[in-house]
Amino acid sequence: VALIAAAATFGWQGYKLYQSAVQATPLETLYQSITARPSFVPYDQLPQTYIDAVLSVEDSRFVHHHGVDPLSIARALWADLRSGTLAEGGSTLTQQLAKNELFTQDKHLARKAAEMLAAFDLEKAYSKQQIFEMYANTIYFGNGCYGITQAAEGYFGKEPAQLTDAEAVFLAGLPNAPSLYASSPELALKRTQTVLKRMVKCRVLTQQQADAIAADAENLT
């Protein structure tokens, strides 16, 4: 009974938080406001390796869920229980977009509930391709770089379409802990290796391809 009451309380608080957020930033105009930015890069101009890397490491079931992925949440909860930490969040790409564009970064259950509500409505309003575009063009990469264009230019002096496979995988890993990786080349390289392992597990790269990209990544830091 106590758990049900707590869930109801946080759910109601989350609903009110969500309503306040969408009044300030209406979902129906979010895509238009993001695509109007000078640095915006459409989906078909993003390197396929970058797309594959992001989905593999951030949300491998992106094309299958409707904004919230119960399997990922259950897996993250199990990992947190085993480790005794809150390191795993289970957030989908859509939830991350909602969090970054509509809410603060504070971790509390009401915001998590609001984030889920927003993710459901984002999935109703936009295609998966549009959601990925909004994510890639707004996510923080560290070193003051917001969006893939600023990240490609800031880290490598290139347009996104010019990124090598190693560079694309490197950038895909940064949003997990952007400030940390931006200040530590060694940790950034380890994160790149983690992304490559996920890409192999998700079968978008063979082990031989991943090894070749890992060798190239050694020269990035």
Helices and strands as residue ranges (DSSP letters): H 2-24, G 27-29, H 30-35, G 43-45, H 48-58, H 70-83, H 93-102, H 109-125, H 128-136, H 147-156, G 160-162, H 165-173, G 174-176, H 178-183, H 185-201, H 207-217
